[in-house]
Structure formats: structure tokens, C-alpha cells
Amino acid sequence: MESWDVLVIGTGPSALRAAIASCDSGANTAIIHQSPGPIISPSTAGLAASLGETTPEAHIEDTIALGDESTNEHAVRRTCSSSVEILSELERWGMILRRDKGGLPHLSSVPGHAAPRLSGAGDATSRYLTQILDEQVLKRSIQRRQNHIPLSMVMDNSQIRGIVALDLLDGKVKPYQCKAIILADEGYQGLWSNPSIGSGNAIAMAIRAGISPQNLHKVPLHPMVIRGTDIPIPFEILDVGGRYRSESGDDIDPLNHEGDAVVDMRFIDQQHSLWFDSIRKTILDSTALDVSIDVIPVTHQVMETTGGIPVDQKGRVTIESGKMWATGVYAAAPSASTGFHTSSILPGNAMLENLYTGSLAGKEAGKWSLNCDFGGSQNILQSLDSANKRIEDLYKEKGDSVGAAETKLTTQAKSFLSGSATIESLIETAEKAAEAVRTTTNTRVMNQEIVGAIRVQDLGTIAASFAM
């Protein structure tokens, strides 16, 4: 059995940043994730940073203004106040950024912000950011266990002991011991479209371990997703000549419009067009629309989620309504619900939260692990039996194929989001889909149907917890 001070679950920017911080604190750290490499999510916006302002107060006010009653002002203040430091760190590491004439990071003006505040690399922000963090992970020789699907957390009296995970390369369930764990995996946005874009694996693991989630039902919508696809147009388009318009042609505010709309990219400033060449090519390949002559039909769609595992100001996962913490368990966005944003996301704040909470959880988990001992491996070995039974059950002869189970679950989730289905019907469908899903192939090695089936189970676990 492998033993690590800290295990990080996930492979996006938040997980990579958490692993870096944990390693830098002196902890022996490993990353466990489902994919064969880092996941690069499509850019919805860059990184919000109050670089051109004397204080972050306006950024804080803009964030709170877009929030609701569950917004945590302390979380907002801490996160927004970290933005300039985070951007500076990325620059030191070699992050590619758009620059202004003075050589400073270019700041875009986008809806919701009272001042230019969005930094990044156009439509390639997510790609460059993931690349630079991945390089830092490699420099530190942080170990990874790729093609591993985490199945369950092993807890003993509300304290983490380790996890068990399915190794797709050989089809075996394997145990991992740890002193601390950081849940920093993808959100559960796949519940409303394609489970492969976000199954909320870490959140589902925490729920099955008895940790109650919060704000799962508060689902933000990105207003510029190309209709019929899962492709978002980044907000920065609106700063270089792009227009967000109603179908009748009137300019409208994307943060205060609920219906379908179009994005007009025909008059983008040529000076900046190279920074958005990828989205132009993607639109042409996926829709056959040419942005130089066509307007792009867009709709509101879930691209990021904000609900998840409750955490305190140190990134520790809280239990019993915040009275205690699950010892050794930490979480970062998108797996965590921090109160930084809930039912709406200010452009650029999602990436900011991912990096801030990842760094925070990594630092705190690393420090904690250096001052405690392993709790023994008996519970972890015992959990192998139930994990193996769960996998074997997916090879049953009767039930729903992965595709059928996905369709039932996502259709009901969309109906719930639109208000045409009750939460009770969603929970019932989620439980049935998770119970009935099966693989139609018997192979044990690199079985992608098993991956899909586990995603359905994870999303089913999350959807069934919406009432919490």
C-alpha cells in the first residue's frame, strides 16, 4: 500500500496549485486523478485582479453585489484581496499574458466589473494557466497516479485514513494511505449536459463518506454558450469589439438577460483578434459559422458550479453544521462551497477562487500532515471489499447502459433547472440511474464504460443530495 502525507484529488488548476503548495510546505504529496493528464477546461473568462486599483474594495463590492444571502463577505474579502499576489506569482512562473503598451498585464472591461479587471491570454487563458502550473508540478517531482478513479474516502471517527481508487490500466482497486486529503476535483456541471465535462467525483466521495454538501442547487449559468454545444465564448470578447445582443439586434447586458441571444464578433478589433483565434476556429469547426460574417447564437448553460463541500477559512472541511471539521480533510474550488460566489459568478472570479483556495488548502494540509502520524491501514484494507463489490456490480447483466442512464439523469436535471420538475422527481431519477447503470462490455482493462458508469453514479449521488 502506498502511503503519502497528502493526497490531492483532481487535475485542474485548483488541484495543481494545491499540490504545489502542499509540496512547498514539506509534505510528501501525490495527485490522483481520472484522466491521463491535466484537464484543460474551456475559458469562460480570465483571472479577475484589481491590478490597476489602489485597493481591492471595488472588486469586493462588485462580487458581493452579484451574490445572494449565502454569500460570505469574509471569503469574498480574503479572495479578492489575494488577486494581485496570485497574478504576480503566475507572472514569475512565466505565465503568458496579454500586455498593454506599458508592458503590464492587459486588463479587460467586462460586465459586472466597475473597472477594467480581467487579465489573461484571450481564449487560451485556461490552457496557458494549466500549462504553467503543470510545469511547476513537474519541477517539484510531485508524483501522480493517472487513470485512477477515486471511489471512496476511508474515514475513522471523522478522521481521514486514506482512499481506494480504481486503476484503469489494470482494472484493479487499489488502497492509498494518507494523513491529509485535498478534494479539488471538477464541478458537477456535467449533470446538465455531458457527464464527461464534470462529474463532481470528489464531492460525491465526500457525500458517501457522510459529509453534508451545501448550495448544490444554486447553479450559475454562463450566458454565452454556443447553442447546441458545450462551447463557451469568453467574456473578454466584449472588450475587443464583440457585442452581446438580443435576437432583435439590441445591445443587452449578459449578466441581466435570461433568454437566448447572439454574440456579434464581426467587428472585433484586428489589433486583438490573434488572442481569440482559437474560439473563431472552434466556432467554424463546430457550427460552420464564420464570425467575420455571421452572428453566433448563444444561450445560458451551466459551465461551472459553486456548490460543494463546506469549508472554513483555512480550507478545512466542516461537519455538523460547521461546529467541527473532518480531521485531515481539506477542499478547494470547484469541489468546495466557500460562499465566495453562489448562484452567480462575476467574470474572472471562478479562476481566482480556484487558485486562491487551492493554494490555501495545499498550505494548510501540508502543515497539518507534518505534525501527525498515519492512523493505521486496517480500515483502508477493509474498504477494498466494498469497493470491489461496487465495481463488480457494474458488470451485472440487467440494467441501463451508460448512455441510457446518462440521458435519463441529464434530462431530469434540465427539467429541474428550468422549473418543470420537482426536486423529489430529480432525487428519485438520480437514485434509480445510479442503481441501474451497468457496463455492456466485460473487459477489465481501460474500460471506458466503467468510467462513464462511475460518472453517472457520482452525479446521481450529487443530484440526490440537492435537498441538503
N, C-alpha and C positions, 0 to 999 in steps of 0.2 A: 504494500500500500504506500502510495506517495504521501508525504507529509510536507505541508507548507505553512509558513507563518500566516500568509494572507492569500486567499483565492479571490480573483476578480472575475465576475460573471458578465460577459459581454465583449463586444469588439468594436464598438463605435467610439467617437471622440471622448465620451464620458468615461468609458471603461479604460481606454488607453491612458487618459490623464490620471485616472485613479491608480493604475498600475505604476505609472511613473512616480507619483507622489509616495506611494507605499514603499517602492524600492528605495527612493531617496531618503526615507526615514530609517532605513537599515533593515527592513523586513525582507525575508525570503519570499518572493512574490511570484505567482503564476496566474496566467489568464486562461480561462476555459470558455470556449465559445463554439457555436454550432457550425459556423461557416469555415471554409478552408483558408480564409484570410480576412482582413479588416472589411467591414461593411461600410460602403460609401453611400449615404443617403442623398437623394436629390436635394439641391439647395432651394429652400423656401425663402431664405433671407440670410444676410451675412451676420456679423457679430456687432451687436449694439454696444457702443462705447462712447462715453461723454468726453472724448479726447479734446474737442475744441471748446470746452466749457470750464469755467473756474471751479465749479463743484458739480457733483452728480445729482444735485437736488431736483433739477428739471426732469432728468431721466427717471428718478424715483417717483415724481409726481405723475409723469405720463404713464408709468407702469401701474400705479395704484388706480388711476382714472379708468383704465381699461379692465380693472379687476372687478371682483364682486365681494360679497360679505365674507367669504372664506379666504380672501387674500391676506397674507401675513405680512404686515408692514415691516417687521424686523427682518424677515427673509428678503424682502424687496430691497431694503436699505443695505443689507450686507452684500447682496449680489451685485446691485448696481454700482456700489462703491468699489467693487473689485475690477470693474471692466477695463480701466486704463492699464492696470497692472497686468491683467491677462493678455491684453493686446501687445503690450511691451514684451512680455515673455515670448509670445509667438514670433514677434519680430526677431528677437535674439536667436531663436531657434531656426530662423531662415524662412519663415512663412512668406509666400508670395502674396503681395497686396497691391491693389490699385493705389497709385500715388497722385498727390496734387502737384502743382507746379513748384512748390517749395520742397518737395521730396517727402512730405509727411503722408501718412495713410489718407487716402481719399475718403471723405465721409459723405454718404448719400442722404438726401432728404426723402423720406418716405412717410406715408400716412401714419398717424398716431404719435409721431415724434415732433416736439416743438422746435427742434433744432436738427441740423444735419448730424447723424449719429451712426449710420450704418457703414461699417468697414468690411472689407473682404476682397474677393477676387472675382467679382461678377458672378457668372453662373457656375464657376469652378470652385467656389469657396469650400464646400464640403470636401471635395477631392483633395485640394491642397492642404487643408487643415488635417484631414486624416493621414495624409502622407507625412506631414511634418511630425505628427505625434507618433506615427509608426516608426519613423526613423529614431526618435528618442527612446522608444521601447527597445529597438534593436541595439542601440548604443549601450544600453544598460544590461544587455543579455538577459532580459526578462523572458522566462520560459512561457511557452504557450502549449495548450492542449487543444488543437484544432479538430474540427469534425467530431466534437464531443457535445452531445445534447445533455445538459444538466436535467436530471429527473427529479431529485428531491434533496432538500436540506435535512441534515440529521441534527436534531436538537436534543438536549438533555437538560431538563429543568430550566427551559428558556435560554439555554446557552448553546452556541454553535459548536458542533464537533467535526463536521465535515459535510461532504455531499457524495452522492452517487451520480454517475453520468454514463450515457450510452456512447461507446466509441464506435462510430460508423465504419471505421476502417476494418474492424474485425467482428463487429456485431456483438461485442461483449459489454456488459455493465461493469463499471469499474469504480472502486471506492477512492476517495481523496480525503485526507485528514487536514484540518486547518485550525488555527487559533482564532482567526477572524475571516469574515467573508464580506465582500462588497458586491452588492447587487446593482449593476449598472448596464443592464441589457436594453434592448429595443423596447419601444412602447407597444401598445396593443391596437395600433391603427389598422392592422390587417383584418380586424373584426368587421370592418365596413367595406372592404374591397377584396384584397388578396392576402390571405394569411402569411404569405412569404415576405411581405413588406413590414411585418411587425406582429409577432405572436405573444409578446409580453411574457416570455418564458420565466424570467426572474420573478416577476410579480406573481405569476401562477405558483411558482415554487414556494414563495413566502406564504401565500394563502393556504396551500396544502400543509404548511408547517404550523398553521394556527395563528398566523399574523393577519390581523384585520386591515384591509386596504381602506383608502379614503378617496373621495371625489372621483371615483371611476366613471360616474355618469356625466361628469362635466367635460364635455368633449368639444375642443376648439376646432374650428373649420378654417381651412386656408381658402381664400376667395378666388384664387387664380389657378385652379387646376383645369387643365385642358379637358373638355368634355369627352367622356368615353375612354379616358386614360387614367393613369395614376401619376401623371407628369405635372408638377407644379411649375409655374413661372415665378421666378424670384422677384421680390418686391423692388429690388434695385432697378428693374426695367422702367419703373415710373419716374426715376430720377434722370434718365438719359433720353427722354423724349417719348417713351411709351405712355399710353393713355388707357385708363380703365373706364369703360363706358357701358351705359345701358344698351340694350339691343336697338333702341331708337336713336342712338348716337350721342346722348348727353353724357358729359363727364360726371362721374359719381365717385364717392368715397368708398373704397373696397372694404373698409372696416365697419361701415354703417349701411351696407347693402346686403339683402338676404337672397335675392333672386339670381337668375343666370345673367351673365354679362359677356362682354367681349373685351379682349386686350388688343389695342391697336399699336403695332410695333413698326408701322410703315415709315415713321418719321424719326426714328432713333438717330441721335447724333452720331455721325460717322466716326468722330473722334473716340467714341467709347464703344463702338459696335464690336470690336475684337474681343472685348471682355464678355460678350454674350453670344459668341459664335456657336457654342455648343448647344444652347437651347434652340437657336434657329435651326440647326441641323436636326436636332431631335424632333422638333415640330414637323419639319418637312418629311422625315422618315416615318413618323407615326401617324400623321394625318394627311400628308400630301399638300399641306398648306404652305405657301411661300409668304413669310412675314413681310416681305418687301411689297407685296401687292394684296395680301389677304389679311382680314382681321381674324383673331383667334377666339373661337367660342370657349368660354370658361364657366366653371361652376364652383360652388362651395363643396369642399370634400375634406375628410379627416386625413391629414398627413402627419400629424404629431399628436401625442396625448400628454396630459398633465396629471391625471390621477395616478395613484400607485400606493407605494408603501410609505406610511407616515414616518417622518424623521424629525429629530430635534436639531438644534443649532450646530451640533457637531457631526451631523450626518448619521447619527446612531438611530437605528430603527426602534420606534417606540411601540409599546404594547399596553394593554389595559387602559385605553383612552389617554395615553401619554404619561401615565403615572410611573411606568418603569421602561427599561429598554431591554430588548432581546440581546443578551450579552454576546459581544463579539460580532454582531450583525450590523452592517452599515449599508446604506443605499444612496445612490446618486441618480439624478435625472438621466434618462427618461423613466427609470424604474421607481423613482421616489416621488412622493407628493409633498412638496415643500411649502406650498402656499405662495410661491413667487408669482405664479400665474395659474388660473384655474380654467374657466370656461372660454377665455380668450387669451391670445398670445400677442404681445406687442412685437412687431417685426424685429428680428435680431436678438430677442430675449431668450429664445429657446437654446441657441448655441451658447450664449453667455451662461445660462444656468447649467448646461451640460458640463462646461469646462470648470465653472466655479465649484459645483457640488462634487464633481469627480475629484478635483484636487483636494477639497476638504475631506471627503470620505477616505481618500487614499492616505492622507497625512495622519488622520486620527486612527484609522485601522492599523496602520503601520506602528504607530507609537504604542497602541494598546497591546499588539501582539508581542512586542519586545518585553513586556512586563507580566506575561502569564505563561502557563505551561499547557501542553496538549492535554486534552481531557480523557485520553484513552480511546481505543479503536473498537471496542466491543459493540457499541451502538451502531457504528458505521457498518461493520460486517453484518450485523443483524438486518440492517436495512436493505442489503443486497437481495434477500429473498423476496421482499415485497416489490422491489424494482424489477427483478427478473419476471415475476408474475405479471406485472403490468405490461411488460413488453410481450410476453408470450400471449397475453390476452388479445393483442392486436393482430395475431395470426389466426383468429377464430374464423370458422367457415361462414358464419352468418353475420349479417350486419350491413352497414353502409360503406360504400367505397369512400376514399378520401374526398374525391370530387363531389359526391352527393352530400356528404356531411358538411363540407365547406359551404356549399350552396344553401343548404337549409339554415345554417348558422348565420351567414352573412346577410341573407335575405331578411331574416327576422330582425337582425341588428339594425339594418337600414330602416325597416318599418318602425322600430322603436325610436330611432333617432328622428324620424320625420313626424312622430307623434301618432302614427296609425296603429301601433301595437303597444300593449301594456308591458310593464316591467315583469309581471308574472308570466306572460307568454314568452318573453325573452328568456327568462330563467329556465322555464320548462324546456324550451327548444335547446338551450345550451347544454343542459344536463343530458338530454337524450342524444344529442350529437356526439358529446364526449364519450358516452357509454357505447354507442352503436358503431363508431368508426372502426375500420379494420384495414389491413393491407391485403391486396389481392395477389401479391407475389410472395413466394416463400423464401427468397434469398435473405441471408442474414448480413451480408457484407454490402455496405454502401447502398442500402435500400432507401431510396428517396421517398417511397410511400410511407415508410415508418416516420421519416421527418415530417411529412405532411400530416400524418395521423396525430403525432405528438403536438403539432401546432394547433390542430383542432381541439385537442384535449386542453391545452393551455388556455386558448381563447374561450373555451367553454367554461373553464374554472373561473376566469375573469368575469365573463358575462353573468354567470350565476351568482356573482358577488356584488352586482351593481346595487343591490338594496342595502348593503352595509354602510 
